[in-house]
Amino acid sequence: MGNIIYIRMKKKLTVAAGVLLLTVSLVAAQEQTGIPAGISTAFRTGSAAGLSAYLHSTVELVLPDREDFYSKSVAETILKDFFTRHRSREFVIRHQGARKDARYAIANLDTDKGRFRVYFLLKTVDGNQLIHQIRIEPDNE
């Protein structure tokens, strides 16, 4: 009788360990491929300097009053101006996806002057996810 209980307990522990390992693996994989939390934090707080840490050396910006490719430092200045004119209140990623070594996200940015739809594209460069494009457009819905 003792052997039967031992075998049943061993099977239950093996199954539980397998489920735990699978869960940890899925969470780790999601963190590697997900949007870095610092990007969401930077948009939520209106921090151009925070976004700058994730900008590629050249970034395409599409804003309501500007559209072009800019160096990282110029892009940071433009974003700082945008956040000065539109104080951020809330930032929520609504959708994200991936293709090969690139990720994208679509989000809503609520500001003191209205709501914007934000799209940004990240590509992996030397193991780091860097923003190559940011689009901030008025959300007229």
Phi, psi and omega in degrees: 000321179296323178294322180295316179296317179299316180295318179296316179297319180297318178297316180297318179294322179295316178296315180298319179295322178295317179296317179298316179297318178297317180298313180298319180296318179294318179295316179297318179295321179294320179296324180291325185258353182283172177286130179303134182300330180298331178292313178299318179298317180296317178294317183297323182264357181068039184257102176295324178296321177296320177291326182303328179298340182251002182278140172288168182298332174231131185230137172270122176248133174234105180240168181305329183242006181210149176201112179183178172266134183228155172291162181305314183292320178292319178300319178299318179296317179296317179294322177299317178297317178300312182290336175289319180281334182230089183292125184289138177243320182206146178221122182227122175284123182264331182206145173212156181202179183212153171215122181048244183257026179235148176230156176218161176214148174240130186219168172250133177242115176265130180233175178291348180242017177131181183255142179234149171264129182244133175233133173219149183242129178243143174233148180278122179233119181051040178082359180248139176276118182238143180284127177253339181211139173228128174241127176234111185233146178302137178262104186267017180282000000 
